């Protein structure tokens, strides 16, 4: 019993050290992308060791994630992976991340609507989605700024701000057996 605990603690320390020492760069992102290309569904990323190492500690890698998101050499699939990696960061940091990315798009005049829409719509990263916080004043202000900047996103933003997107998600996941 004591030996099992010692092995377990050693394993946890080893994994923790691996995660803390990890550098998230384009080469690392490409490893995750190679795995992701063979996935049937987005959530299968959680079975990838490289993805999990960053996902569980994404707050420490938020600057690297942002740098990769704004890098011209990062493709759309890689940007989606970066968005999925943000699933466990604190909600206020997620809101700040979206704001910073939006500001970058505005100042660079980039056509990144699809990426921005993925950041404001939930996907499977519901715990940080702006959709869940549609009543928050800071979120509403940010979403309105995005809507005013790009008419292509105004329909999505309206759907979020109305609360219908969140309600539809809840209704779709209610256990209908009862």
ABEGO torsion letter per residue (X at the ends): XAAAAAAAAAAAAAAAAAAAABBBBAAAAAAAAAAAAABABAAAAAABAAAAAAAAAAAAAAAAAAAAAABAABBAAAAAAAAAAAAABBAAAAAAAAAAAAAAAAAAGBBAAAAAAAAABAEABAAABAAAAAABAAAAAAAAAAAAABAAAAAAAAAAAAGAAAAAAAAAABBAAX
